[in-house]
Amino acid sequence: MDLLHEKKEELEEQQYHLNVGLDKLKETESAVIDLQRKLTVFEKDLTAKGKAADEKLKMMLIEQKEAEQQRELSIKTK
């Protein structure tokens, strides 16, 4: 009887540790899913901001080119 009781306790302890481990894995999975959702939002935001920055840079280059042309024209007219 003692051996049976001892083995039962060992099995219950193993089962407890397995359940704790499974709970941790489920928590981790949930955290990863949440982080993936946030990452998707951040990626979209980053892409949009990158496009806006590219457009701003293009406009700055166009304005700089126009300013240089006006400067050259001003120098020629003097």
N, C-alpha and C positions, 0 to 999 in steps of 0.2 A: 504494500500500500504506500509506503513512503516513497518508493521509486516512482510509482505512478503519479503521486502528488508532485514530486520534484520535477518530473518531465512535463507535467501539465503547466507548472509555474514557468518553466523555461520556455515552453511554446507560447504562453501568454505574454511573456516579456518580449520575445522575438516579434510577436504579432504587434505589440504596442510600438516597438521601435520601427517596424515597417510602416505602421499607420502614421507615425510622426514624420517619417521620411516622405511618405506619399503626400501628406499635408504640406510639407515644405516645398515639394515639387509643384504642387498645385498653386501655391502662393507665388512661386517663382514664375510659373507659366503665365499667371494672371499679370504679374508685374511686367513681363516681357511683352505681352500683348498690349498693355497700356503704353509702354515705351515705344512700341512700333507705331501705334496710332499717333503719338506725339511727334515722332520722327517724320511721319508722312506729312503732318501739318507744317513742321519746320522746313521740310524739303520744298514744299509748295511755296512757302513764304520766301525762302532763300532764292528759289528760281525767279519768282516775281521781282524781288529786289535786284537780282542780278540783271534781269532784262531792263529794269528801270535805270540801273547804273550804266549799262551799255548805251541806252538811248541818250542819257545825259552826257556821256562822253562823246558820242557822235555829234550832239548839238554843240558842245564846247569846241570840238575840232572844226566844225563848220564856221562857228562864230570867230574862232581864231584865224581861220583862213580868210574870212571876209575882212577882218580887221587888218590883216597883213596886206590884203589887196588895196584897201582904202589908204593905208599908210603909204604904200608904193605909189598910188595915184596922187596922193597929197605931195609926196616928194617930187614927183615928175612935174606937177603943176607949179611948184615953187621955182 
